[in-house]
């Protein structure tokens, strides 16, 4: 079983990396102005790795500028230090910190305890979501802000994988949903299924693409998938767990009642 999803947090030493989606130990760094020599500066590191876009660069530059304006280290380069390492004669840069993933080696940039790189969504897969669906779900989350259309298409793929995991293996998604409806799912669950199917279809057909392919609309699809997991996996499982606690005598009476002719 894969490790559970732990949302990134500035107060944790281990969480699910926003770059590789693996739960791993994180090494924390802080930025400080220092007169170190023969060491790569923070400016060089960020730009060499191309890990900040124009908006994030502006935040970074504003933070550095604000700190420099209030201090006496205006000419000192900025370097990274492990969070528990002494700074010597360095001066810490307020509000800026960095986490380094032990699994993939990527660096996340944090401003006031919130991630500004990489792009990150708080949407997390339902804990009972099947693993193959979870992989697709996390991919849909990862591209949500850069390509809502791609995220919608991936949400549709994740839904199809979920239907298969539930035992519905008809050739087309529409047929899988039809079979689910016949199995007795609620009307609102059917509506969520079809909304994801249609929105995902629209995302990959040029003649159907429209201005409604927004981050907000694509995000709804991901929330719907989580709700469907709750309805079709978690709740039936919880009900069955409780039912198994009923005595055999009571179960026999229930079976006799249900098998009796009306």
Secondary structure, 3 states (H helix, E strand, C coil): CCCCCCCCCCCCCEEECCCCCCEEEEEEEEEEEECCCCCCCHHHHHHHCCCCCHHHHHHHHHHHHHHHHCCCCCCCEEEEEECCCCCCCCEEEEEEEEEEECCCCCEEEEECCEEEECCCCCCCCCCCCCHHHHHHHHHHHHCCCCCHHHHHHHHHHHHHHHHHHCCCCCCCHHHHHHHHHHCCCCHHHHHHHHHHHHHHHHHCCHHHCCCCCCHHHHHHHHHHHHHHHHHHHHHHHHHHHHHCCCCHHHHHHHHHHHHCCC
